[in-house]
Amino acid sequence: MMKKLLTALTIVLILGSGPLQATATLESFKFADDAAEQHFKNLISELRCLVCQNQSLADSDAELAHDLRAEVYEMVQDGKSDAEIIEFLVARYGDFVLYKPPMKPSTYLLWFGPFALMILAGVLLLRAVRRQKRAANVEISADDRKRLDDLLGDRENREQKS
């Protein structure tokens, strides 16, 4: 009985400690007012976590995201504008840190690649359909038609007998 109780207690402690660990790692930033806090949250929501790749800095729990949030917080407290903060992060980490990268030669593939793939798929589909039409319109010779009729006729006769 005691062994079962200890096992249950261990499981409860292990499962219950997960949320405590997650909350202990979140930073708590102090802001002068709610507007400043909302400005900070909006800014880190527009920046991508470099580790998670599909999460914003606001959503990510990666260690690098914690560091970047702290760095952005310091820059906001120093009175830097959004443009200055974003420019600093892009200079340091590249356009990947932005959810909406600027249109420039290095990002053309990112902006126009999906459209190019759709056009290519459309062209290939059109060629396949045209090829199918040409293959369907081919006439068969009289000898081939007679052989085909004989084969189909034999099949029909066999089906009728069974």
N, CA and C atoms as an extended XYZ file, in Angstrom:
486
Properties=species:S:1:pos:R:3:atomname:S:1:resname:S:1:resid:I:1 pbc="F F F"
N         0.828       -1.189        0.000 N   MET     1
C         0.000        0.000        0.000 CA  MET     1
C         0.875        1.257        0.000 C   MET     1
N         1.907        1.260        0.797 N   MET     2
C         2.796        2.407        0.895 CA  MET     2
C         3.533        2.642       -0.428 C   MET     2
N         3.884        1.548       -1.104 N   LYS     3
C         4.596        1.663       -2.377 CA  LYS     3
C         3.702        2.320       -3.422 C   LYS     3
N         2.417        1.944       -3.445 N   LYS     4
C         1.470        2.537       -4.386 CA  LYS     4
C         1.276        4.018       -4.091 C   LYS     4
N         1.209        4.365       -2.839 N   LEU     5
C         1.036        5.757       -2.431 CA  LEU     5
C         2.241        6.598       -2.841 C   LEU     5
N         3.440        6.071       -2.638 N   LEU     6
C         4.648        6.783       -3.046 CA  LEU     6
C         4.726        6.943       -4.566 C   LEU     6
N         4.341        5.905       -5.286 N   THR     7
C         4.332        5.976       -6.742 CA  THR     7
C         3.347        7.036       -7.222 C   THR     7
N         2.150        7.059       -6.660 N   ALA     8
C         1.140        8.048       -7.036 CA  ALA     8
C         1.615        9.452       -6.701 C   ALA     8
N         2.238        9.628       -5.550 N   LEU     9
C         2.738       10.928       -5.135 CA  LEU     9
C         3.857       11.402       -6.075 C   LEU     9
N         4.722       10.502       -6.467 N   THR    10
C         5.803       10.835       -7.395 CA  THR    10
C         5.241       11.281       -8.737 C   THR    10
N         4.258       10.559       -9.251 N   ILE    11
C         3.640       10.920      -10.529 CA  ILE    11
C         2.995       12.293      -10.447 C   ILE    11
N         2.268       12.557       -9.362 N   VAL    12
C         1.618       13.854       -9.180 CA  VAL    12
C         2.658       14.971       -9.130 C   VAL    12
N         3.754       14.749       -8.417 N   LEU    13
C         4.806       15.766       -8.324 CA  LEU    13
C         5.484       16.009       -9.667 C   LEU    13
N         5.725       14.961      -10.408 N   ILE    14
C         6.368       15.111      -11.717 CA  ILE    14
C         5.450       15.855      -12.683 C   ILE    14
N         4.201       15.449      -12.737 N   LEU    15
C         3.257       16.106      -13.644 CA  LEU    15
C         2.955       17.533      -13.211 C   LEU    15
N         2.905       17.771      -11.930 N   GLY    16
C         2.598       19.101      -11.431 CA  GLY    16
C         3.753       20.069      -11.524 C   GLY    16
N         4.979       19.577      -11.625 N   SER    17
C         6.128       20.471      -11.663 CA  SER    17
C         6.352       21.079      -13.038 C   SER    17
N         5.783       20.514      -14.072 N   GLY    18
C         5.954       21.053      -15.425 CA  GLY    18
C         5.494       22.488      -15.540 C   GLY    18
N         4.251       22.812      -15.180 N   PRO    19
C         3.797       24.194      -15.261 CA  PRO    19
C         4.591       25.138      -14.366 C   PRO    19
N         5.078       24.675      -13.222 N   LEU    20
C         5.865       25.535      -12.354 CA  LEU    20
C         7.191       25.896      -13.003 C   LEU    20
N         7.804       24.931      -13.675 N   GLN    21
C         9.063       25.209      -14.355 CA  GLN    21
C         8.851       26.187      -15.497 C   GLN    21
N         7.756       26.039      -16.229 N   ALA    22
C         7.491       26.927      -17.362 CA  ALA    22
C         7.277       28.358      -16.888 C   ALA    22
N         6.546       28.554      -15.794 N   THR    23
C         6.302       29.911      -15.319 CA  THR    23
C         7.546       30.512      -14.691 C   THR    23
N         8.423       29.693      -14.161 N   ALA    24
C         9.633       30.221      -13.539 CA  ALA    24
C        10.596       30.776      -14.576 C   ALA    24
N        10.537       30.337      -15.812 N   THR    25
C        11.472       30.791      -16.829 CA  THR    25
C        10.990       32.028      -17.572 C   THR    25
N         9.742       32.418      -17.417 N   LEU    26
C         9.240       33.598      -18.114 CA  LEU    26
C         9.727       34.865      -17.422 C   LEU    26
N        10.166       35.816      -18.260 N   GLU    27
C        10.632       37.081      -17.690 CA  GLU    27
C         9.428       37.938      -17.318 C   GLU    27
N         9.623       38.768      -16.325 N   SER    28
C         8.583       39.741      -15.982 CA  SER    28
C         9.213       41.115      -16.145 C   SER    28
N         8.722       41.828      -17.147 N   PHE    29
C         9.247       43.148      -17.460 CA  PHE    29
C         8.367       44.200      -16.807 C   PHE    29
N         8.993       45.255      -16.337 N   LYS    30
C         8.273       46.363      -15.708 CA  LYS    30
C         8.135       47.500      -16.716 C   LYS    30
N         6.905       48.018      -16.832 N   PHE    31
C         6.628       49.101      -17.762 CA  PHE    31
C         6.024       50.283      -17.020 C   PHE    31
N         6.232       51.468      -17.592 N   ALA    32
C         5.708       52.689      -16.974 CA  ALA    32
C         4.191       52.711      -17.015 C   ALA    32
N         3.622       52.206      -18.136 N   ASP    33
C         2.160       52.182      -18.257 CA  ASP    33
C         1.738       51.039      -19.170 C   ASP    33
N         0.432       50.862      -19.287 N   ASP    34
C        -0.099       49.773      -20.116 CA  ASP    34
C         0.202       49.975      -21.593 C   ASP    34
N         0.264       51.228      -22.041 N   ALA    35
C         0.553       51.506      -23.453 CA  ALA    35
C         1.959       51.040      -23.814 C   ALA    35
N         2.924       51.284      -22.922 N   ALA    36
C         4.296       50.842      -23.179 CA  ALA    36
C         4.379       49.319      -23.211 C   ALA    36
N         3.655       48.671      -22.303 N   GLU    37
C         3.637       47.210      -22.282 CA  GLU    37
C         3.018       46.655      -23.562 C   GLU    37
N         1.911       47.253      -24.002 N   GLN    38
C         1.254       46.803      -25.232 CA  GLN    38
C         2.154       47.034      -26.442 C   GLN    38
N         2.868       48.165      -26.453 N   HIS    39
C         3.812       48.452      -27.546 CA  HIS    39
C         4.891       47.375      -27.614 C   HIS    39
N         5.441       46.997      -26.462 N   PHE    40
C         6.459       45.947      -26.400 CA  PHE    40
C         5.902       44.617      -26.899 C   PHE    40
N         4.707       44.261      -26.445 N   LYS    41
C         4.102       42.990      -26.857 CA  LYS    41
C         3.823       42.966      -28.356 C   LYS    41
N         3.364       44.085      -28.902 N   ASN    42
C         3.122       44.155      -30.349 CA  ASN    42
C         4.425       43.987      -31.121 C   ASN    42
N         5.485       44.598      -30.638 N   LEU    43
C         6.773       44.528      -31.320 CA  LEU    43
C         7.317       43.100      -31.319 C   LEU    43
N         7.301       42.441      -30.163 N   ILE    44
C         7.860       41.077      -30.141 CA  ILE    44
C         6.942       40.075      -30.827 C   ILE    44
N         5.689       40.436      -31.053 N   SER    45
C         4.785       39.555      -31.813 CA  SER    45
C         5.089       39.608      -33.305 C   SER    45
N         5.724       40.678      -33.753 N   GLU    46
C         6.054       40.837      -35.174 CA  GLU    46
C         7.404       40.242      -35.529 C   GLU    46
N         8.154       39.799      -34.534 N   LEU    47
C         9.490       39.253      -34.770 CA  LEU    47
C         9.475       37.740      -34.581 C   LEU    47
N        10.184       37.052      -35.471 N   ARG    48
C        10.209       35.583      -35.467 CA  ARG    48
C        11.308       35.060      -34.554 C   ARG    48
N        10.993       33.994      -33.853 N   CYS    49
C        11.999       33.300      -33.044 CA  CYS    49
C        12.955       32.585      -33.998 C   CYS    49
N        14.226       32.766      -33.802 N   LEU    50
C        15.210       32.164      -34.704 CA  LEU    50
C        15.383       30.674      -34.459 C   LEU    50
N        14.955       30.193      -33.304 N   VAL    51
C        15.077       28.773      -32.977 CA  VAL    51
C        13.832       28.022      -33.428 C   VAL    51
N        12.671       28.534      -33.044 N   CYS    52
C        11.413       27.826      -33.322 CA  CYS    52
C        10.963       27.996      -34.764 C   CYS    52
N        11.259       29.107      -35.387 N   GLN    53
C        10.985       29.418      -36.777 CA  GLN    53
C         9.520       29.632      -37.097 C   GLN    53
N         8.610       29.012      -36.409 N   ASN    54
C         7.198       29.228      -36.717 CA  ASN    54
C         6.482       29.913      -35.560 C   ASN    54
N         7.249       30.449      -34.621 N   GLN    55
C         6.673       31.164      -33.496 CA  GLN    55
C         7.292       32.551      -33.402 C   GLN    55
N         6.520       33.467      -32.864 N   SER    56
C         7.054       34.811      -32.646 CA  SER    56
C         7.896       34.808      -31.374 C   SER    56
N         8.616       35.894      -31.167 N   LEU    57
C         9.387       36.019      -29.923 CA  LEU    57
C         8.463       36.001      -28.709 C   LEU    57
N         7.256       36.513      -28.888 N   ALA    58
C         6.300       36.540      -27.780 CA  ALA    58
C         5.846       35.133      -27.404 C   ALA    58
N         5.724       34.254      -28.369 N   ASP    59
C         5.189       32.911      -28.135 CA  ASP    59
C         6.251       31.882      -27.765 C   ASP    59
N         7.481       32.118      -28.179 N   SER    60
C         8.528       31.118      -28.021 CA  SER    60
C         9.034       31.035      -26.588 C   SER    60
N         9.407       29.815      -26.204 N   ASP    61
C         9.985       29.596      -24.887 CA  ASP    61
C        11.456       29.207      -24.996 C   ASP    61
N        12.031       29.387      -26.191 N   ALA    62
C        13.442       29.051      -26.389 CA  ALA    62
C        14.328       30.039      -25.626 C   ALA    62
N        15.496       29.593      -25.251 N   GLU    63
C        16.409       30.446      -24.483 CA  GLU    63
C        16.806       31.682      -25.283 C   GLU    63
N        17.049       31.512      -26.575 N   LEU    64
C        17.391       32.659      -27.413 CA  LEU    64
C        16.239       33.660      -27.466 C   LEU    64
N        15.012       33.186      -27.488 N   ALA    65
C        13.860       34.080      -27.492 CA  ALA    65
C        13.806       34.892      -26.201 C   ALA    65
N        14.128       34.266      -25.076 N   HIS    66
C        14.187       34.991      -23.799 CA  HIS    66
C        15.218       36.117      -23.882 C   HIS    66
N        16.397       35.777      -24.424 N   ASP    67
C        17.462       36.767      -24.547 CA  ASP    67
C        17.054       37.908      -25.477 C   ASP    67
N        16.430       37.567      -26.612 N   LEU    68
C        16.011       38.600      -27.558 CA  LEU    68
C        14.907       39.476      -26.980 C   LEU    68
N        13.979       38.880      -26.234 N   ARG    69
C        12.947       39.691      -25.582 CA  ARG    69
C        13.584       40.681      -24.607 C   ARG    69
N        14.574       40.217      -23.847 N   ALA    70
C        15.266       41.099      -22.897 CA  ALA    70
C        15.995       42.217      -23.639 C   ALA    70
N        16.609       41.867      -24.766 N   GLU    71
C        17.325       42.871      -25.552 CA  GLU    71
C        16.352       43.897      -26.138 C   GLU    71
N        15.231       43.418      -26.680 N   VAL    72
C        14.211       44.325      -27.217 CA  VAL    72
C        13.652       45.200      -26.098 C   VAL    72
N        13.437       44.621      -24.935 N   TYR    73
C        12.936       45.380      -23.787 CA  TYR    73
C        13.898       46.518      -23.439 C   TYR    73
N        15.186       46.210      -23.391 N   GLU    74
C        16.186       47.243      -23.077 CA  GLU    74
C        16.170       48.360      -24.117 C   GLU    74
N        16.062       47.993      -25.386 N   MET    75
C        16.040       49.014      -26.443 CA  MET    75
C        14.775       49.867      -26.355 C   MET    75
N        13.641       49.238      -26.024 N   VAL    76
C        12.397       49.992      -25.853 CA  VAL    76
C        12.546       50.945      -24.677 C   VAL    76
N        13.140       50.479      -23.573 N   GLN    77
C        13.338       51.330      -22.394 CA  GLN    77
C        14.310       52.474      -22.679 C   GLN    77
N        15.252       52.236      -23.597 N   ASP    78
C        16.204       53.289      -23.976 CA  ASP    78
C        15.591       54.304      -24.927 C   ASP    78
N        14.344       54.073      -25.327 N   GLY    79
C        13.642       55.033      -26.181 CA  GLY    79
C        13.884       54.853      -27.671 C   GLY    79
N        14.410       53.702      -28.068 N   LYS    80
C        14.638       53.469      -29.494 CA  LYS    80
C        13.309       53.209      -30.191 C   LYS    80
N        13.232       53.622      -31.443 N   SER    81
C        12.002       53.433      -32.220 CA  SER    81
C        11.915       51.991      -32.711 C   SER    81
N        10.715       51.613      -33.150 N   ASP    82
C        10.525       50.266      -33.702 CA  ASP    82
C        11.464       50.041      -34.880 C   ASP    82
N        11.591       51.050      -35.735 N   ALA    83
C        12.446       50.921      -36.918 CA  ALA    83
C        13.896       50.678      -36.515 C   ALA    83
N        14.369       51.367      -35.488 N   GLU    84
C        15.746       51.177      -35.030 CA  GLU    84
C        15.942       49.781      -34.444 C   GLU    84
N        14.971       49.323      -33.691 N   ILE    85
C        15.067       47.990      -33.078 CA  ILE    85
C        15.069       46.919      -34.164 C   ILE    85
N        14.149       47.034      -35.121 N   ILE    86
C        14.064       46.058      -36.210 CA  ILE    86
C        15.324       46.098      -37.062 C   ILE    86
N        15.829       47.298      -37.337 N   GLU    87
C        17.058       47.436      -38.124 CA  GLU    87
C        18.230       46.753      -37.425 C   GLU    87
N        18.318       46.914      -36.105 N   PHE    88
C        19.376       46.270      -35.331 CA  PHE    88
C        19.262       44.743      -35.428 C   PHE    88
N        18.064       44.216      -35.244 N   LEU    89
C        17.872       42.764      -35.277 CA  LEU    89
C        18.124       42.189      -36.667 C   LEU    89
N        17.709       42.915      -37.709 N   VAL    90
C        17.945       42.445      -39.086 CA  VAL    90
C        19.441       42.474      -39.392 C   VAL    90
N        20.134       43.523      -38.933 N   ALA    91
C        21.581       43.600      -39.170 CA  ALA    91
C        22.295       42.447      -38.469 C   ALA    91
N        21.786       42.055      -37.321 N   ARG    92
C        22.432       41.006      -36.536 CA  ARG    92
C        22.041       39.598      -36.987 C   ARG    92
N        20.736       39.390      -37.311 N   TYR    93
C        20.239       38.044      -37.592 CA  TYR    93
C        19.727       37.847      -39.013 C   TYR    93
N        19.632       38.887      -39.793 N   GLY    94
C        19.157       38.765      -41.164 CA  GLY    94
C        17.648       38.939      -41.262 C   GLY    94
N        17.147       38.917      -42.486 N   ASP    95
C        15.719       39.131      -42.742 CA  ASP    95
C        14.845       38.031      -42.164 C   ASP    95
N        15.452       36.915      -41.790 N   PHE    96
C        14.665       35.793      -41.275 CA  PHE    96
C        13.938       36.146      -39.982 C   PHE    96
N        14.443       37.121      -39.254 N   VAL    97
C        13.826       37.507      -37.986 CA  VAL    97
C        12.484       38.204      -38.214 C   VAL    97
N        12.209       38.619      -39.443 N   LEU    98
C        10.961       39.317      -39.770 CA  LEU    98
C         9.932       38.349      -40.332 C   LEU    98
N         8.689       38.509      -39.905 N   TYR    99
C         7.614       37.724      -40.512 CA  TYR    99
C         7.276       38.261      -41.892 C   TYR    99
N         7.485       39.544      -42.116 N   LYS   100
C         7.214       40.174      -43.406 CA  LYS   100
C         8.525       40.746      -43.947 C   LYS   100
N         9.358       39.920      -44.582 N   PRO   101
C        10.646       40.414      -45.068 CA  PRO   101
C        10.449       41.419      -46.200 C   PRO   101
N        11.372       42.366      -46.353 N   PRO   102
C        11.245       43.367      -47.412 CA  PRO   102
C        11.464       42.724      -48.778 C   PRO   102
N        10.914       43.365      -49.808 N   MET   103
C        11.110       42.856      -51.150 CA  MET   103
C        12.408       43.434      -51.701 C   MET   103
N        13.380       42.565      -51.861 N   LYS   104
C        14.675       42.937      -52.415 CA  LYS   104
C        15.227       41.707      -53.132 C   LYS   104
N        16.273       41.865      -53.925 N   PRO   105
C        16.757       40.725      -54.726 CA  PRO   105
C        17.000       39.440      -53.929 C   PRO   105
N        17.459       39.550      -52.718 N   SER   106
C        17.740       38.334      -51.948 CA  SER   106
C        16.475       37.637      -51.468 C   SER   106
N        15.323       38.319      -51.520 N   THR   107
C        14.074       37.697      -51.077 CA  THR   107
C        13.085       37.493      -52.225 C   THR   107
N        13.504       37.720      -53.472 N   TYR   108
C        12.594       37.529      -54.616 CA  TYR   108
C        12.056       36.105      -54.672 C   TYR   108
N        12.908       35.131      -54.424 N   LEU   109
C        12.458       33.737      -54.467 CA  LEU   109
C        11.375       33.494      -53.424 C   LEU   109
N        11.534       34.076      -52.271 N   LEU   110
C        10.539       33.943      -51.210 CA  LEU   110
C         9.203       34.568      -51.619 C   LEU   110
N         9.256       35.743      -52.246 N   TRP   111
C         8.036       36.443      -52.628 CA  TRP   111
C         7.386       35.855      -53.873 C   TRP   111
N         8.196       35.507      -54.887 N   PHE   112
C         7.633       35.091      -56.171 CA  PHE   112
C         7.714       33.589      -56.423 C   PHE   112
N         8.441       32.850      -55.585 N   GLY   113
C         8.582       31.408      -55.767 CA  GLY   113
C         7.262       30.657      -55.803 C   GLY   113
N         6.345       30.899      -54.878 N   PRO   114
C         5.070       30.174      -54.924 CA  PRO   114
C         4.280       30.431      -56.205 C   PRO   114
N         4.301       31.677      -56.688 N   PHE   115
C         3.585       31.988      -57.928 CA  PHE   115
C         4.241       31.297      -59.121 C   PHE   115
N         5.578       31.263      -59.128 N   ALA   116
C         6.290       30.585      -60.209 CA  ALA   116
C         5.972       29.089      -60.204 C   ALA   116
N         5.909       28.485      -59.034 N   LEU   117
C         5.564       27.067      -58.947 CA  LEU   117
C         4.137       26.802      -59.417 C   LEU   117
N         3.206       27.702      -59.098 N   MET   118
C         1.824       27.535      -59.562 CA  MET   118
C         1.742       27.646      -61.083 C   MET   118
N         2.463       28.585      -61.664 N   ILE   119
C         2.467       28.732      -63.124 CA  ILE   119
C         3.078       27.494      -63.767 C   ILE   119
N         4.181       27.008      -63.222 N   LEU   120
C         4.814       25.801      -63.753 CA  LEU   120
C         3.869       24.608      -63.669 C   LEU   120
N         3.181       24.454      -62.550 N   ALA   121
C         2.224       23.352      -62.398 CA  ALA   121
C         1.088       23.484      -63.409 C   ALA   121
N         0.611       24.709      -63.655 N   GLY   122
C        -0.448       24.935      -64.638 CA  GLY   122
C         0.000       24.568      -66.045 C   GLY   122
N         1.214       24.946      -66.403 N   VAL   123
C         1.754       24.620      -67.730 CA  VAL   123
C         1.883       23.107      -67.891 C   VAL   123
N         2.405       22.441      -66.871 N   LEU   124
C         2.547       20.979      -66.952 CA  LEU   124
C         1.186       20.285      -67.031 C   LEU   124
N         0.212       20.789      -66.294 N   LEU   125
C        -1.139       20.228      -66.354 CA  LEU   125
C        -1.750       20.431      -67.732 C   LEU   125
N        -1.582       21.614      -68.300 N   LEU   126
C        -2.106       21.895      -69.644 CA  LEU   126
C        -1.458       20.981      -70.685 C   LEU   126
N        -0.152       20.777      -70.587 N   ARG   127
C         0.524       19.868      -71.528 CA  ARG   127
C         0.001       18.442      -71.396 C   ARG   127
N        -0.224       17.995      -70.172 N   ALA   128
C        -0.715       16.635      -69.950 CA  ALA   128
C        -2.124       16.471      -70.515 C   ALA   128
N        -2.965       17.476      -70.340 N   VAL   129
C        -4.331       17.405      -70.869 CA  VAL   129
C        -4.308       17.384      -72.392 C   VAL   129
N        -3.487       18.223      -72.997 N   ARG   130
C        -3.391       18.231      -74.472 CA  ARG   130
C        -2.870       16.898      -74.999 C   ARG   130
N        -1.898       16.326      -74.302 N   ARG   131
C        -1.352       15.033      -74.715 CA  ARG   131
C        -2.432       13.952      -74.625 C   ARG   131
N        -3.258       14.010      -73.587 N   GLN   132
C        -4.356       13.053      -73.431 CA  GLN   132
C        -5.364       13.197      -74.563 C   GLN   132
N        -5.676       14.436      -74.937 N   LYS   133
C        -6.640       14.656      -76.027 CA  LYS   133
C        -6.114       14.091      -77.339 C   LYS   133
N        -4.830       14.335      -77.612 N   ARG   134
C        -4.255       13.809      -78.853 CA  ARG   134
C        -4.273       12.288      -78.856 C   ARG   134
N        -3.982       11.678      -77.747 N   ALA   135
C        -3.974       10.217      -77.654 CA  ALA   135
C        -5.388        9.665      -77.805 C   ALA   135
N        -6.398       10.374      -77.337 N   ALA   136
C        -7.779        9.904      -77.421 CA  ALA   136
C        -8.320       10.016      -78.838 C   ALA   136
N        -7.816       10.945      -79.630 N   ASN   137
C        -8.326       11.161      -80.978 CA  ASN   137
C        -7.661       10.280      -82.029 C   ASN   137
N        -6.767        9.415      -81.652 N   VAL   138
C        -6.081        8.551      -82.611 CA  VAL   138
C        -7.065        7.489      -83.102 C   VAL   138
N        -7.175        7.365      -84.434 N   GLU   139
C        -8.061        6.366      -85.034 CA  GLU   139
C        -7.334        5.029      -85.098 C   GLU   139
N        -8.077        3.957      -84.874 N   ILE   140
C        -7.476        2.633      -84.993 CA  ILE   140
C        -7.838        2.062      -86.362 C   ILE   140
N        -7.007        1.187      -86.824 N   SER   141
C        -7.207        0.613      -88.160 CA  SER   141
C        -8.401       -0.358      -88.143 C   SER   141
N        -8.876       -0.697      -89.324 N   ALA   142
C       -10.015       -1.606      -89.458 CA  ALA   142
C        -9.664       -2.992      -88.898 C   ALA   142
N        -8.432       -3.448      -89.134 N   ASP   143
C        -8.006       -4.752      -88.616 CA  ASP   143
C        -8.014       -4.754      -87.077 C   ASP   143
N        -7.499       -3.674      -86.513 N   ASP   144
C        -7.487       -3.581      -85.048 CA  ASP   144
C        -8.903       -3.529      -84.500 C   ASP   144
N        -9.790       -2.811      -85.184 N   ARG   145
C       -11.179       -2.718      -84.723 CA  ARG   145
C       -11.841       -4.096      -84.767 C   ARG   145
N       -11.575       -4.859      -85.858 N   LYS   146
C       -12.177       -6.193      -85.980 CA  LYS   146
C       -11.672       -7.113      -84.867 C   LYS   146
N       -10.377       -7.072      -84.595 N   ARG   147
C        -9.823       -7.882      -83.517 CA  ARG   147
C       -10.414       -7.495      -82.167 C   ARG   147
N       -10.597       -6.214      -81.971 N   LEU   148
C       -11.180       -5.731      -80.730 CA  LEU   148
C       -12.630       -6.189      -80.596 C   LEU   148
N       -13.385       -6.100      -81.694 N   ASP   149
C       -14.776       -6.564      -81.666 CA  ASP   149
C       -14.845       -8.055      -81.395 C   ASP   149
N       -13.930       -8.809      -81.997 N   ASP   150
C       -13.905      -10.256      -81.757 CA  ASP   150
C       -13.617      -10.567      -80.284 C   ASP   150
N       -12.636       -9.863      -79.727 N   LEU   151
C       -12.301      -10.081      -78.320 CA  LEU   151
C       -13.463       -9.707      -77.407 C   LEU   151
N       -14.082       -8.579      -77.675 N   LEU   152
C       -15.200       -8.148      -76.854 CA  LEU   152
C       -16.407       -9.068      -77.050 C   LEU   152
N       -16.588       -9.520      -78.286 N   GLY   153
C       -17.690      -10.440      -78.559 CA  GLY   153
C       -17.492      -11.749      -77.823 C   GLY   153
N       -16.268      -12.274      -77.802 N   ASP   154
C       -15.976      -13.499      -77.072 CA  ASP   154
C       -16.239      -13.302      -75.580 C   ASP   154
N       -15.898      -12.160      -75.079 N   ARG   155
C       -16.116      -11.882      -73.661 CA  ARG   155
C       -17.600      -11.812      -73.341 C   ARG   155
N       -18.357      -11.173      -74.222 N   GLU   156
C       -19.793      -11.071      -74.007 CA  GLU   156
C       -20.438      -12.457      -74.050 C   GLU   156
N       -19.980      -13.300      -74.995 N   ASN   157
C       -20.519      -14.662      -75.082 CA  ASN   157
C       -20.237      -15.460      -73.808 C   ASN   157
N       -19.020      -15.294      -73.275 N   ARG   158
C       -18.661      -16.007      -72.059 CA  ARG   158
C       -19.493      -15.513      -70.876 C   ARG   158
N       -19.752      -14.211      -70.824 N   GLU   159
C       -20.538      -13.648      -69.723 CA  GLU   159
C       -21.992      -14.135      -69.802 C   GLU   159
N       -22.508      -14.276      -71.040 N   GLN   160
C       -23.892      -14.719      -71.194 CA  GLN   160
C       -24.027      -16.200      -70.780 C   GLN   160
N       -23.006      -17.009      -71.077 N   LYS   161
C       -23.064      -18.424      -70.733 CA  LYS   161
C       -22.979      -18.639      -69.225 C   LYS   161
N       -22.305      -17.773      -68.505 N   SER   162
C       -22.144      -18.015      -67.077 CA  SER   162
C       -23.201      -17.395      -66.243 C   SER   162
